[in-house]
């Protein structure tokens, strides 16, 4: 199961910046991680005003040399919504 939610780090923001987005604001707020054969990152992202999205981004193992993959996302989230597995 994913780790406890924690404040976003510079590394979390770097994960976001590798993916294209079409929002005026795209700032990581918090994240959880889950080690699988690679790592799933569950990231709460502020996208402007009172709007948030939740992203699941997969990072493969370093030796596989693959780009990050957006596995899933949830829109219409609020700041207080729990960041959980999806």
C-alpha positions as CSV (number, residue, x, y, z in Angstrom):
1,X,0.0,0.0,0.0
2,X,1.2,3.6,-0.5
3,X,3.2,5.5,2.0
4,X,1.6,8.1,4.2
5,X,1.0,11.5,2.5
6,X,3.8,13.9,2.9
7,X,4.6,17.4,1.7
8,X,5.8,17.7,-1.9
9,X,9.5,18.0,-2.5
10,X,11.6,19.5,-5.3
11,X,11.9,15.9,-6.7
12,X,8.0,15.7,-6.8
13,X,7.8,19.0,-8.7
14,X,10.5,17.7,-11.1
15,X,8.3,14.7,-11.9
16,X,5.4,17.1,-12.8
17,X,7.6,19.3,-14.9
18,X,8.6,16.3,-17.1
19,X,4.9,16.0,-18.2
20,X,3.1,18.5,-20.4
21,X,0.2,20.3,-18.8
22,X,-2.4,22.9,-19.7
23,X,-3.1,24.6,-16.4
24,X,-2.1,28.1,-15.3
25,X,-0.7,26.7,-12.1
26,X,0.7,23.2,-11.8
27,X,2.3,22.9,-8.3
28,X,2.8,19.7,-6.4
29,X,1.3,20.0,-2.9
30,X,1.7,16.5,-1.4
31,X,2.5,13.0,-2.5
32,X,2.5,9.3,-1.5
33,X,4.7,6.7,-3.0
34,X,4.3,2.9,-3.5
35,X,7.2,0.7,-4.4
36,X,6.3,-1.9,-7.0
37,X,8.5,-3.0,-9.8
38,X,9.4,0.7,-10.0
39,X,7.6,3.4,-8.1
40,X,4.0,4.7,-8.2
41,X,3.7,8.3,-7.1
42,X,0.3,9.6,-6.1
43,X,0.6,13.4,-6.4
44,X,-1.9,16.1,-5.3
45,X,-1.5,19.1,-7.7
46,X,-2.8,22.6,-7.3
47,X,-4.0,23.7,-10.8
48,X,-5.4,27.2,-9.9
49,X,-8.0,28.8,-7.7
50,X,-9.4,26.2,-5.4
51,X,-8.9,23.4,-7.9
52,X,-6.7,20.3,-7.5
53,X,-6.1,17.1,-9.4
54,X,-4.6,13.8,-8.2
55,X,-2.1,12.1,-10.5
56,X,-0.6,8.6,-10.4
57,X,2.7,8.6,-12.1
58,X,4.8,5.5,-12.6
59,X,8.6,5.6,-12.6
60,X,10.3,2.5,-13.9
61,X,13.5,1.1,-12.4
62,X,16.6,3.1,-13.4
63,X,18.2,0.3,-15.5
64,X,15.0,0.2,-17.7
65,X,15.7,3.8,-18.9
66,X,12.0,4.5,-19.6
67,X,10.2,7.8,-19.3
68,X,7.7,8.6,-16.6
69,X,4.2,7.4,-17.3
70,X,1.0,9.1,-16.3
71,X,-1.0,6.0,-15.2
72,X,-4.2,7.6,-14.0
73,X,-5.6,10.9,-12.8
74,X,-8.6,12.3,-11.0
75,X,-10.1,15.8,-11.5
76,X,-12.4,18.0,-9.5
77,X,-10.5,17.5,-6.3
78,X,-10.4,19.9,-3.3
79,X,-7.5,20.7,-1.1
80,X,-8.9,18.7,1.8
81,X,-9.6,15.5,-0.3
82,X,-7.5,12.6,0.8
83,X,-4.8,11.4,-1.5
84,X,-5.4,7.7,-1.8
85,X,-4.7,4.8,-4.1
86,X,-6.6,4.9,-7.4
